[in-house]
Amino acid sequence: LGEGEVFAEVALPEALRAEAGRYLLHPALLDAALHTLLPGVVDPDREALVPFGWEGVTLHAVGSGTLRVRFSLDSSDTVGLTVADGSGAPVATVASLVLRPLSREALRGAAAAGGRDGLFAVRWKALADAG
């Protein structure tokens, strides 16, 4: 493995494989691959890095149930991605994914704020009568 590289292999569970073709890139697979950037996975002394901006995204194939992802560190906050399917055939390339830090305290605070839906809330605003 080269300096500044991280590899991940992710796969949909059997129960979800049939729906892989409904998506260009299954969101659960993309999310699982990006979890490689969370704290403790690569460097336990760093904050979590979350996706902020995508550039140069190219899809080469769709409907894969397994992804092999190579993250190549371009700078302290930018990575490139090369994505293949389980056989090694190209699925996608991302020229630049800009990342932003998210502290462990912020993650803990969000989890404590409301569990699963801690970032969402329904707020009704009364409107003036249109009559």
HUGI-V790625 format. One line per field, one symbol per residue. ss: DSSP state (A for helix, B for strand, O for the rest). A space follows every 10 residues. Layout:
ss = ???
This chain:
ss = OOOOBBBBBB BOOAAAAOOA AAOOOOAAAA AAAAAAAOOO OOOOOOOBBB BBBBBBBBBO OOOOOBBBBB BBBBBOOBBB BBBBOOOOOB BBBBBBBBBB BBOAAAAAAA AAAAAAAOOO OOOOOOOOOO O
